[in-house]
Amino acid sequence: MMQRQDNQSVAPKRHATPRLGSGVMGTTLLGASLAIGVVGSAQADVPESCRTVHFAEVGWTDIQSTTALTSVVLEGLGYEVDSDTVSVPVAYAGMKNGDFDVFLGNWMPSMASISDPYIEEGVVDRPRANLEGAKYTLAVPQYVLDAGVTSVADLDDHAEEFEHKLFGIEAGNDGNMIIQQMIDDDAFGLGDWTLVDSSEAGMLSEAKARTRGDQKWMVFLGWAPHPMNTDLDMGYLSGADDYFGPDFGGATVYTNTRAGYVDECGNVGGLLENLTFTLDMENEVMAAIMNDGEDAKPAARAWLSNHPETLDAWLEGVETVDGEPGLTAVRDSLDL
Protein backbone atom coordinates (compact mmCIF):
# COMPACT_ATOMS: atom_id res chain seq x y z
CA MET A 1 0.00 0.00 0.00
CA MET A 2 3.16 3.79 -0.66
CA GLN A 3 1.53 6.78 0.83
CA ARG A 4 2.10 10.45 1.06
CA GLN A 5 0.85 11.52 4.46
CA ASP A 6 -1.34 14.54 3.79
CA ASN A 7 -3.05 16.05 6.81
CA GLN A 8 -5.25 18.41 4.85
CA SER A 9 -7.42 17.94 1.81
CA VAL A 10 -8.52 20.71 -0.48
CA ALA A 11 -12.23 21.29 -0.83
CA PRO A 12 -13.36 21.49 -4.45
CA LYS A 13 -15.05 24.65 -5.59
CA ARG A 14 -18.61 23.65 -6.31
CA HIS A 15 -20.71 25.94 -8.48
CA ALA A 16 -24.46 25.97 -8.40
CA THR A 17 -26.26 25.48 -11.72
CA PRO A 18 -27.40 28.93 -12.93
CA ARG A 19 -31.09 29.61 -12.34
CA LEU A 20 -33.27 31.44 -14.85
CA GLY A 21 -34.62 34.77 -13.70
CA SER A 22 -38.12 36.17 -14.11
CA GLY A 23 -39.57 38.95 -16.24
CA VAL A 24 -38.54 39.83 -19.79
CA MET A 25 -34.92 38.73 -19.40
CA GLY A 26 -35.98 35.50 -17.78
CA THR A 27 -38.46 34.86 -20.59
CA THR A 28 -35.75 35.52 -23.15
CA LEU A 29 -33.35 33.13 -21.46
CA LEU A 30 -36.03 30.49 -21.12
CA GLY A 31 -36.91 30.80 -24.79
CA ALA A 32 -33.27 30.49 -25.76
CA SER A 33 -32.85 27.38 -23.65
CA LEU A 34 -35.95 25.80 -25.13
CA ALA A 35 -34.69 26.61 -28.60
CA ILE A 36 -31.67 24.45 -27.94
CA GLY A 37 -34.09 21.54 -27.75
CA VAL A 38 -33.20 17.95 -27.29
CA VAL A 39 -29.57 18.47 -28.32
CA GLY A 40 -28.73 20.36 -25.15
CA SER A 41 -31.12 18.66 -22.73
CA ALA A 42 -28.80 15.87 -21.58
CA GLN A 43 -25.91 18.23 -20.94
CA ALA A 44 -28.21 20.57 -19.01
CA ASP A 45 -29.13 17.65 -16.76
CA VAL A 46 -25.53 17.28 -15.57
CA PRO A 47 -25.07 19.87 -12.80
CA GLU A 48 -21.80 21.73 -12.57
CA SER A 49 -20.99 20.03 -9.26
CA CYS A 50 -21.02 16.65 -11.03
CA ARG A 51 -18.77 17.50 -13.97
CA THR A 52 -15.59 17.05 -11.93
CA VAL A 53 -15.25 13.83 -9.93
CA HIS A 54 -13.05 14.12 -6.85
CA PHE A 55 -11.37 10.87 -5.72
CA ALA A 56 -9.71 10.12 -2.41
CA GLU A 57 -6.69 7.83 -2.72
CA VAL A 58 -4.72 6.44 0.20
CA GLY A 59 -1.38 5.58 -1.36
CA TRP A 60 -2.05 1.87 -1.86
CA THR A 61 -1.18 0.58 -5.31
CA ASP A 62 -4.41 -1.43 -5.60
CA ILE A 63 -6.55 1.67 -5.02
CA GLN A 64 -4.23 3.71 -7.23
CA SER A 65 -4.96 1.14 -9.95
CA THR A 66 -8.73 1.05 -9.55
CA THR A 67 -8.91 4.84 -9.32
CA ALA A 68 -6.87 5.11 -12.52
CA LEU A 69 -9.09 2.61 -14.34
CA THR A 70 -12.21 4.52 -13.29
CA SER A 71 -10.63 7.89 -14.12
CA VAL A 72 -9.74 6.80 -17.65
CA VAL A 73 -13.35 5.80 -18.23
CA LEU A 74 -14.72 9.03 -16.76
CA GLU A 75 -12.39 11.14 -18.87
CA GLY A 76 -13.57 9.23 -21.93
CA LEU A 77 -17.10 10.28 -20.96
CA GLY A 78 -16.06 13.94 -20.84
CA TYR A 79 -15.69 14.39 -17.08
CA GLU A 80 -12.84 16.15 -15.32
CA VAL A 81 -11.18 13.99 -12.67
CA ASP A 82 -8.90 14.83 -9.78
CA SER A 83 -7.59 12.84 -6.84
CA ASP A 84 -5.67 13.53 -3.66
CA THR A 85 -3.56 11.01 -1.75
CA VAL A 86 -4.42 11.27 1.93
CA SER A 87 -4.54 9.04 5.00
CA VAL A 88 -7.58 6.80 5.52
CA PRO A 89 -9.03 8.99 8.32
CA VAL A 90 -8.66 12.10 6.14
CA ALA A 91 -10.38 10.30 3.24
CA TYR A 92 -13.47 9.68 5.38
CA ALA A 93 -13.46 13.13 6.95
CA GLY A 94 -13.14 14.53 3.43
CA MET A 95 -16.16 12.61 2.16
CA LYS A 96 -18.15 13.79 5.16
CA ASN A 97 -17.17 17.40 4.48
CA GLY A 98 -17.78 17.17 0.72
CA ASP A 99 -14.09 17.46 -0.21
CA PHE A 100 -14.17 14.04 -1.91
CA ASP A 101 -16.87 12.34 -3.96
CA VAL A 102 -15.57 8.79 -4.26
CA PHE A 103 -13.24 6.36 -2.47
CA LEU A 104 -12.77 2.90 -4.01
CA GLY A 105 -10.81 1.29 -1.15
CA ASN A 106 -13.15 0.41 1.71
CA TRP A 107 -11.58 -2.94 2.70
CA MET A 108 -13.98 -4.86 4.90
CA PRO A 109 -14.10 -6.12 7.58
CA SER A 110 -10.67 -4.76 8.57
CA MET A 111 -11.69 -1.13 7.94
CA ALA A 112 -15.01 -1.39 9.77
CA SER A 113 -13.86 0.55 12.82
CA ILE A 114 -12.96 3.52 10.60
CA SER A 115 -15.70 3.43 7.95
CA ASP A 116 -18.76 2.17 9.82
CA PRO A 117 -19.22 5.24 12.07
CA TYR A 118 -19.45 7.44 8.94
CA ILE A 119 -21.86 5.00 7.28
CA GLU A 120 -24.03 4.82 10.40
CA GLU A 121 -24.01 8.62 10.74
CA GLY A 122 -25.33 8.83 7.18
CA VAL A 123 -22.54 11.07 5.89
CA VAL A 124 -20.84 8.41 3.74
CA ASP A 125 -22.60 5.88 1.47
CA ARG A 126 -21.45 2.38 0.54
CA PRO A 127 -23.15 1.74 -2.84
CA ARG A 128 -21.69 -1.68 -3.64
CA ALA A 129 -18.83 -4.14 -3.41
CA ASN A 130 -16.29 -3.64 -6.19
CA LEU A 131 -13.96 -6.58 -5.44
CA GLU A 132 -14.57 -10.02 -3.95
CA GLY A 133 -11.98 -12.56 -2.85
CA ALA A 134 -9.37 -10.20 -1.43
CA LYS A 135 -7.32 -11.06 1.67
CA TYR A 136 -5.50 -9.03 4.31
CA THR A 137 -3.58 -10.45 7.26
CA LEU A 138 -0.09 -11.12 8.62
CA ALA A 139 2.42 -12.76 6.31
CA VAL A 140 5.94 -14.19 6.52
CA PRO A 141 8.56 -15.38 4.02
CA GLN A 142 8.15 -18.97 2.87
CA TYR A 143 11.32 -20.09 4.66
CA VAL A 144 9.71 -18.98 7.93
CA LEU A 145 6.64 -21.09 7.17
CA ASP A 146 8.94 -23.99 6.30
CA ALA A 147 10.60 -23.59 9.73
CA GLY A 148 7.25 -24.29 11.37
CA VAL A 149 5.84 -20.80 11.98
CA THR A 150 2.44 -21.17 10.34
CA SER A 151 0.16 -19.42 12.85
CA VAL A 152 0.20 -16.16 14.80
CA ALA A 153 0.27 -18.40 17.87
CA ASP A 154 3.79 -19.50 16.84
CA LEU A 155 5.27 -16.00 16.63
CA ASP A 156 6.23 -15.38 20.24
CA ASP A 157 8.09 -18.68 20.45
CA HIS A 158 10.49 -17.16 17.92
CA ALA A 159 10.45 -13.57 19.17
CA GLU A 160 14.23 -13.25 19.04
CA GLU A 161 14.39 -14.25 15.38
CA PHE A 162 11.69 -11.67 14.60
CA GLU A 163 13.39 -9.03 16.79
CA HIS A 164 10.01 -8.53 18.52
CA LYS A 165 8.85 -6.51 15.49
CA LEU A 166 5.66 -6.54 13.44
CA PHE A 167 5.99 -4.54 10.22
CA GLY A 168 3.03 -2.47 9.08
CA ILE A 169 2.42 0.24 6.53
CA GLU A 170 1.44 3.89 7.05
CA ALA A 171 0.32 5.19 10.43
CA GLY A 172 -3.46 5.39 10.74
CA ASN A 173 -4.04 2.46 8.40
CA ASP A 174 -6.58 -0.12 9.56
CA GLY A 175 -4.04 -2.96 9.37
CA ASN A 176 -1.65 -1.12 11.66
CA MET A 177 -4.52 -0.43 14.05
CA ILE A 178 -5.34 -4.14 14.16
CA ILE A 179 -1.70 -5.06 14.84
CA GLN A 180 -1.54 -2.48 17.61
CA GLN A 181 -4.73 -3.89 19.11
CA MET A 182 -3.15 -7.35 19.16
CA ILE A 183 -0.15 -5.88 20.99
CA ASP A 184 -2.37 -3.96 23.43
CA ASP A 185 -4.37 -7.12 24.13
CA ASP A 186 -1.18 -9.17 24.58
CA ALA A 187 -2.78 -11.55 22.09
CA PHE A 188 -0.64 -14.62 21.38
CA GLY A 189 2.00 -13.23 23.77
CA LEU A 190 2.70 -10.24 21.52
CA GLY A 191 2.37 -7.65 24.29
CA ASP A 192 6.09 -6.86 24.32
CA TRP A 193 6.39 -6.66 20.52
CA THR A 194 6.63 -3.38 18.57
CA LEU A 195 4.66 -2.21 15.55
CA VAL A 196 6.95 -0.69 12.90
CA ASP A 197 5.06 2.03 10.99
CA SER A 198 6.31 2.46 7.44
CA SER A 199 4.58 2.57 4.05
CA GLU A 200 3.67 0.08 1.36
CA ALA A 201 6.92 0.77 -0.47
CA GLY A 202 9.02 0.87 2.70
CA MET A 203 7.63 -2.35 4.13
CA LEU A 204 8.01 -4.25 0.86
CA SER A 205 11.53 -2.92 0.37
CA GLU A 206 12.42 -4.29 3.80
CA ALA A 207 10.79 -7.64 2.96
CA LYS A 208 12.70 -7.91 -0.33
CA ALA A 209 15.99 -7.06 1.35
CA ARG A 210 15.49 -9.70 4.04
CA THR A 211 14.22 -12.48 1.79
CA ARG A 212 16.82 -11.98 -0.94
CA GLY A 213 19.74 -11.45 1.40
CA ASP A 214 20.47 -13.39 4.57
CA GLN A 215 16.89 -14.72 4.83
CA LYS A 216 16.24 -12.82 8.03
CA TRP A 217 12.92 -13.46 9.69
CA MET A 218 10.15 -10.93 9.36
CA VAL A 219 6.38 -10.75 9.88
CA PHE A 220 4.51 -8.10 7.91
CA LEU A 221 1.13 -7.05 6.56
CA GLY A 222 0.26 -8.94 3.39
CA TRP A 223 -2.73 -8.69 1.10
CA ALA A 224 -4.14 -9.75 -2.23
CA PRO A 225 -4.50 -8.55 -4.87
CA HIS A 226 -0.92 -7.36 -4.99
CA PRO A 227 2.24 -8.25 -6.96
CA MET A 228 3.97 -9.11 -3.67
CA ASN A 229 2.27 -12.50 -3.90
CA THR A 230 4.39 -13.38 -6.93
CA ASP A 231 7.39 -11.09 -6.36
CA LEU A 232 8.07 -12.57 -2.91
CA ASP A 233 8.21 -16.20 -1.87
CA MET A 234 5.77 -15.71 1.02
CA GLY A 235 2.71 -17.09 2.76
CA TYR A 236 0.00 -16.08 5.21
CA LEU A 237 -0.30 -16.95 8.89
CA SER A 238 -3.42 -18.62 10.23
CA GLY A 239 -5.03 -18.01 13.60
CA ALA A 240 -5.75 -14.26 13.44
CA ASP A 241 -9.45 -14.66 12.64
CA ASP A 242 -10.56 -12.64 15.69
CA TYR A 243 -8.57 -9.66 14.45
CA PHE A 244 -8.34 -9.83 10.65
CA GLY A 245 -11.32 -12.07 9.98
CA PRO A 246 -11.63 -15.68 8.78
CA ASP A 247 -10.06 -17.23 5.70
CA PHE A 248 -6.70 -15.49 6.17
CA GLY A 249 -8.34 -12.10 6.46
CA GLY A 250 -10.75 -12.75 3.60
CA ALA A 251 -11.95 -9.34 2.47
CA THR A 252 -14.45 -7.58 0.28
CA VAL A 253 -13.63 -4.11 -1.04
CA TYR A 254 -16.44 -1.56 -1.35
CA THR A 255 -16.99 1.68 -3.20
CA ASN A 256 -17.77 4.59 -0.86
CA THR A 257 -19.12 8.02 -1.75
CA ARG A 258 -20.12 11.18 0.03
CA ALA A 259 -23.73 10.92 1.16
CA GLY A 260 -26.26 11.24 -1.65
CA TYR A 261 -23.69 11.37 -4.43
CA VAL A 262 -25.09 8.51 -6.51
CA ASP A 263 -28.51 10.19 -6.65
CA GLU A 264 -27.13 13.72 -7.09
CA CYS A 265 -24.81 12.71 -9.94
CA GLY A 266 -26.88 9.96 -11.48
CA ASN A 267 -24.77 9.29 -14.56
CA VAL A 268 -21.53 8.85 -12.59
CA GLY A 269 -23.60 7.00 -10.01
CA GLY A 270 -24.67 4.54 -12.69
CA LEU A 271 -21.04 3.86 -13.54
CA LEU A 272 -20.15 3.37 -9.87
CA GLU A 273 -23.04 0.95 -9.42
CA ASN A 274 -21.81 -1.05 -12.44
CA LEU A 275 -18.15 -0.95 -11.45
CA THR A 276 -16.48 -4.19 -10.36
CA PHE A 277 -12.87 -5.32 -10.53
CA THR A 278 -11.16 -8.72 -10.41
CA LEU A 279 -8.03 -10.00 -8.68
CA ASP A 280 -6.33 -10.67 -12.02
CA MET A 281 -7.21 -7.21 -13.34
CA GLU A 282 -5.78 -5.44 -10.33
CA ASN A 283 -2.70 -7.66 -10.17
CA GLU A 284 -1.87 -6.88 -13.80
CA VAL A 285 -2.31 -3.11 -13.48
CA MET A 286 -0.39 -3.05 -10.19
CA ALA A 287 2.44 -5.06 -11.71
CA ALA A 288 2.73 -2.53 -14.55
CA ILE A 289 2.98 0.28 -11.98
CA MET A 290 5.26 -1.39 -9.43
CA ASN A 291 7.42 -3.66 -11.56
CA ASP A 292 7.49 -1.91 -14.94
CA GLY A 293 7.58 1.66 -13.65
CA GLU A 294 4.48 2.82 -15.51
CA ASP A 295 2.36 5.70 -14.29
CA ALA A 296 -1.09 4.65 -13.13
CA LYS A 297 -3.23 6.12 -15.92
CA PRO A 298 -1.11 4.82 -18.82
CA ALA A 299 -1.11 1.40 -17.14
CA ALA A 300 -4.89 1.55 -16.80
CA ARG A 301 -5.37 2.71 -20.40
CA ALA A 302 -3.18 -0.13 -21.66
CA TRP A 303 -5.10 -2.71 -19.64
CA LEU A 304 -8.49 -1.43 -20.84
CA SER A 305 -7.24 -1.34 -24.44
CA ASN A 306 -6.27 -5.01 -24.11
CA HIS A 307 -9.54 -5.96 -22.36
CA PRO A 308 -12.23 -3.80 -24.02
CA GLU A 309 -14.96 -6.32 -23.19
CA THR A 310 -14.79 -5.07 -19.59
CA LEU A 311 -16.34 -1.78 -20.70
CA ASP A 312 -19.61 -3.39 -21.83
CA ALA A 313 -20.85 -4.06 -18.30
CA TRP A 314 -19.29 -0.95 -16.76
CA LEU A 315 -20.97 1.41 -19.22
CA GLU A 316 -24.40 -0.15 -19.47
CA GLY A 317 -26.88 2.73 -19.27
CA VAL A 318 -24.09 5.31 -18.87
CA GLU A 319 -23.82 8.38 -21.13
CA THR A 320 -21.25 11.08 -21.80
CA VAL A 321 -21.70 14.50 -20.22
CA ASP A 322 -23.30 15.52 -23.53
CA GLY A 323 -25.84 12.69 -23.44
CA GLU A 324 -24.14 10.54 -26.09
CA PRO A 325 -23.69 6.74 -25.76
CA GLY A 326 -20.98 6.21 -23.16
CA LEU A 327 -19.56 2.94 -24.48
CA THR A 328 -18.89 4.37 -27.93
CA ALA A 329 -17.20 7.47 -26.51
CA VAL A 330 -14.90 5.55 -24.18
CA ARG A 331 -13.95 3.06 -26.86
CA ASP A 332 -13.12 5.97 -29.16
CA SER A 333 -11.02 7.62 -26.44
CA LEU A 334 -9.00 4.38 -26.20
CA ASP A 335 -8.63 4.20 -30.02
CA LEU A 336 -10.47 0.88 -30.10
Secondary structure, DSSP 8 states (H G I E B T S, - for coil): ------S--------------SHHHHHHHHHHHHHHTHHHHHHHTS-GGGSEEEEEE-S-HHHHHHHHHHHHHHHHTT-EEEEEE--HHHHHHHHHHTS-SEEEEEEETTTHHHHHHHHHHTSEEEEEEEEEEEEEEEEEEHHHHHTT--BGGGGGGGHHHHTTEEE--STT-HHHHHHHHHHHTTGGGGGG-EEE---HHHHHHHHHHHHHTT-----EEEEESSTHHHHS-EEE-BS-HHHH-HHHHEEEEEEEEETTHHHHTHHHHHHHHH----HHHHHHHHHHHHTT---HHHHHHHHHHH-TTHHHHHTTT-B-TTSSBHHHHHHHHTT-
